[in-house]
Amino acid sequence: MADFGATELDAFRTEVREWLATNYPAELKDPGATTDPEAVWGGQRFVGAAGDGDPQIVWMRRVAEKGWTAPTWPKAYGGGGLAPAQARIVEQEIGRGGYRSPLLSFGLWMLGPVLLEYANDEQKLQHLPKIIRGEVRWCQGYSEPGAGSDLAGLATRCEDKGDHWQIDGQKVWTSYADKADWCFCLVRTDTTKKHEGISFVLIDMRLPGVETRPIKLISGESPFCETFFTGVKIPKGNLVGRLNGGWEIAKRLLQYERQNISAGFGEGGTAGGASGDLAEVAKSYEALTDGDLRRRITENKMNFQALRQTIARTAAESRAGNGPSAATSIIKYAAAEFAKERSELMVESMGVQGLGWSGDGFSEPERLAVRGWLRTKANSIEGGTSEVNLNVVAKRVLGLPDPK
Ligand SMILES: Cc1cc2nc3c(=O)[nH]c(=O)nc-3n(C[C@H](O)[C@H](O)[C@H](O)COP(=O)(O)OP(=O)(O)OC[C@H]3O[C@@H](n4cnc5c(N)ncnc54)[C@H](O)[C@@H]3O)c2cc1C
């Protein structure tokens, strides 16, 4: 990997800044511009009113053409081939310029990194370029009705039928399964062993026998599905890594997932302050006269700075070493606690205005804050619950004995 000095990096920063300013679609420059919220996820199922002409899609394609949706991935697959220090500059400049994210993608955050580590050349060439270009949207088929925290208890069967694998079973809480083109999935290939009987396969969601049933939430939204596989035939080549070797890949992918969830709280991320500065909001509701609330808000803001610094440090360690480690569980846990506390303080500061998520009498920012508060309840569940992450920290980071 090339070693860059300050002069080269400064020149690269200027180049990135100019490229972004030139290529950002004019229609997106107005921060209030409304575009189809699905566009940023790409995929073959996205049609949208403006289709390919949607400015978000135009933006995604331009950034992808540079390889900057996956700045550090090899050029051979369409990635940017950049050194970590350069990739950081791209991320920083996108954040600094207030540009929208070009592409949100489970493929970029979770699947791609493990394909780079575990897939064969054919699989990498088939899937990585389409992930980078946002052409295929992926979902994650891990959880099952009887296997959430105890993920290795999964039962979805994958049988060797000679010239193909056959998948039968059910997944649950599959985020955006109804909008996804493909699913990365954990399946059971040996019923006599628990962890050593799991394999990691890739399933085309358009195949016969795949059915998704959206789960409707109290808010009316439906961010996830039950996913059923009945006699689904997938090619032999869709097995990633070793037969019965999927548990190792599954755990590695979770490290990337947890790192990515936490990254939203890091530099340039919006997760830590999406609904405005906490103290400013409290001030506008005249809530800062309450000394106890003032103290808790100050503490939360201090914790946020500490969290940001820790995320920056672990991200630097990850870039310098072999990618994320079990320590991502520390950040995932801390970020979930921070986000929940922050949104509690937000709605508490708003008094009675912090009670409504819809209807007259509540402004849009108020409705968003209350919805955001409800959403944070899932932060300590998704990507592994807080208790499970604490178990990982105890065993894999602190090296404490496993009581089992
Ligand atoms: C917003 C959101 C999006 C999601 N998206 C996806 C997705 O795309 N794909 C996917 O596969 N899954 C997804 N999930 C599912 C998620 O991974 C599971 O909900 C999670 O792993 C917990 O599993 P469970 O719901 O079965 O709870 P359970 O495992 O039944 O846990 C119930 C409670 O028991 C506690 N508990 C369980 N075991 C232990 C233990 N050993 N020690 C201490 N406490 C324990 C848990 O911490 C929890 O509090 C999503 C979840 C959410 C909330």
Ligand as a Chemical Component Dictionary entry (heavy atoms), coordinates in Angstrom:
data_LIG
# 
_chem_comp.id                   LIG 
_chem_comp.type                 NON-POLYMER 
_chem_comp.pdbx_formal_charge   0 
_chem_comp.three_letter_code    LIG 
# 
loop_
_chem_comp_atom.comp_id 
_chem_comp_atom.atom_id 
_chem_comp_atom.alt_atom_id 
_chem_comp_atom.type_symbol 
_chem_comp_atom.charge 
_chem_comp_atom.model_Cartn_x 
_chem_comp_atom.model_Cartn_y 
_chem_comp_atom.model_Cartn_z 
_chem_comp_atom.pdbx_ordinal 
LIG C1  C1  C 0 -34.495 -2.846  13.525 1  
LIG C2  C2  C 0 -34.100 -4.283  13.396 2  
LIG C3  C3  C 0 -33.640 -4.771  12.189 3  
LIG C4  C4  C 0 -33.278 -6.120  12.063 4  
LIG N1  N1  N 0 -32.852 -6.571  10.841 5  
LIG C5  C5  C 0 -32.510 -7.866  10.688 6  
LIG C6  C6  C 0 -32.109 -8.369  9.407  7  
LIG O1  O1  O 0 -32.075 -7.636  8.417  8  
LIG N2  N2  N 0 -31.794 -9.670  9.303  9  
LIG C7  C7  C 0 -31.804 -10.520 10.362 10 
LIG O2  O2  O 0 -31.471 -11.686 10.201 11 
LIG N3  N3  N 0 -32.211 -10.085 11.612 12 
LIG C8  C8  C 0 -32.563 -8.778  11.778 13 
LIG N4  N4  N 0 -32.985 -8.320  13.015 14 
LIG C9  C9  C 0 -33.153 -9.285  14.107 15 
LIG C10 C10 C 0 -32.127 -9.148  15.236 16 
LIG O3  O3  O 0 -30.870 -9.584  14.815 17 
LIG C11 C11 C 0 -32.674 -9.959  16.410 18 
LIG O4  O4  O 0 -33.857 -9.336  16.846 19 
LIG C12 C12 C 0 -31.687 -10.037 17.559 20 
LIG O5  O5  O 0 -30.570 -10.803 17.220 21 
LIG C13 C13 C 0 -32.331 -10.608 18.843 22 
LIG O6  O6  O 0 -32.960 -11.816 18.586 23 
LIG P1  P1  P 0 -34.471 -12.071 19.076 24 
LIG O7  O7  O 0 -35.308 -10.933 18.572 25 
LIG O8  O8  O 0 -34.851 -13.441 18.655 26 
LIG O9  O9  O 0 -34.437 -11.953 20.646 27 
LIG P2  P2  P 0 -34.008 -13.091 21.676 28 
LIG O10 O10 O 0 -32.763 -13.748 21.204 29 
LIG O11 O11 O 0 -35.183 -13.958 21.943 30 
LIG O12 O12 O 0 -33.654 -12.232 22.965 31 
LIG C14 C14 C 0 -34.659 -11.783 23.887 32 
LIG C15 C15 C 0 -33.965 -11.129 25.062 33 
LIG O13 O13 O 0 -33.159 -12.117 25.760 34 
LIG C16 C16 C 0 -31.809 -11.643 25.881 35 
LIG N5  N5  N 0 -30.868 -12.760 25.759 36 
LIG C17 C17 C 0 -30.926 -13.770 24.858 37 
LIG N6  N6  N 0 -29.875 -14.594 25.023 38 
LIG C18 C18 C 0 -29.102 -14.066 26.020 39 
LIG C19 C19 C 0 -27.880 -14.453 26.633 40 
LIG N7  N7  N 0 -27.198 -15.553 26.241 41 
LIG N8  N8  N 0 -27.384 -13.668 27.635 42 
LIG C20 C20 C 0 -28.057 -12.561 28.031 43 
LIG N9  N9  N 0 -29.244 -12.148 27.488 44 
LIG C21 C21 C 0 -29.759 -12.891 26.495 45 
LIG C22 C22 C 0 -31.623 -10.696 24.707 46 
LIG O14 O14 O 0 -30.558 -9.788  24.944 47 
LIG C23 C23 C 0 -32.992 -10.019 24.651 48 
LIG O15 O15 O 0 -33.045 -8.966  25.582 49 
LIG C24 C24 C 0 -33.369 -6.984  13.181 50 
LIG C25 C25 C 0 -33.832 -6.478  14.408 51 
LIG C26 C26 C 0 -34.209 -5.165  14.520 52 
LIG C27 C27 C 0 -34.712 -4.661  15.841 53 
# 
loop_
_chem_comp_bond.comp_id 
_chem_comp_bond.atom_id_1 
_chem_comp_bond.atom_id_2 
_chem_comp_bond.value_order 
_chem_comp_bond.pdbx_ordinal 
LIG C1  C2  SING 1  
LIG C2  C3  SING 2  
LIG C2  C26 DOUB 3  
LIG C3  C4  DOUB 4  
LIG C4  N1  SING 5  
LIG C4  C24 SING 6  
LIG N1  C5  DOUB 7  
LIG C5  C6  SING 8  
LIG C5  C8  SING 9  
LIG C6  O1  DOUB 10 
LIG C6  N2  SING 11 
LIG N2  C7  SING 12 
LIG C7  O2  DOUB 13 
LIG C7  N3  SING 14 
LIG N3  C8  DOUB 15 
LIG C8  N4  SING 16 
LIG N4  C9  SING 17 
LIG N4  C24 SING 18 
LIG C9  C10 SING 19 
LIG C10 O3  SING 20 
LIG C10 C11 SING 21 
LIG C11 O4  SING 22 
LIG C11 C12 SING 23 
LIG C12 O5  SING 24 
LIG C12 C13 SING 25 
LIG C13 O6  SING 26 
LIG O6  P1  SING 27 
LIG P1  O7  DOUB 28 
LIG P1  O8  SING 29 
LIG P1  O9  SING 30 
LIG O9  P2  SING 31 
LIG P2  O10 DOUB 32 
LIG P2  O11 SING 33 
LIG P2  O12 SING 34 
LIG O12 C14 SING 35 
LIG C14 C15 SING 36 
LIG C15 O13 SING 37 
LIG C15 C23 SING 38 
LIG O13 C16 SING 39 
LIG C16 N5  SING 40 
LIG C16 C22 SING 41 
LIG N5  C17 SING 42 
LIG N5  C21 SING 43 
LIG C17 N6  DOUB 44 
LIG N6  C18 SING 45 
LIG C18 C19 SING 46 
LIG C18 C21 DOUB 47 
LIG C19 N7  SING 48 
LIG C19 N8  DOUB 49 
LIG N8  C20 SING 50 
LIG C20 N9  DOUB 51 
LIG N9  C21 SING 52 
LIG C22 O14 SING 53 
LIG C22 C23 SING 54 
LIG C23 O15 SING 55 
LIG C24 C25 DOUB 56 
LIG C25 C26 SING 57 
LIG C26 C27 SING 58 
# 
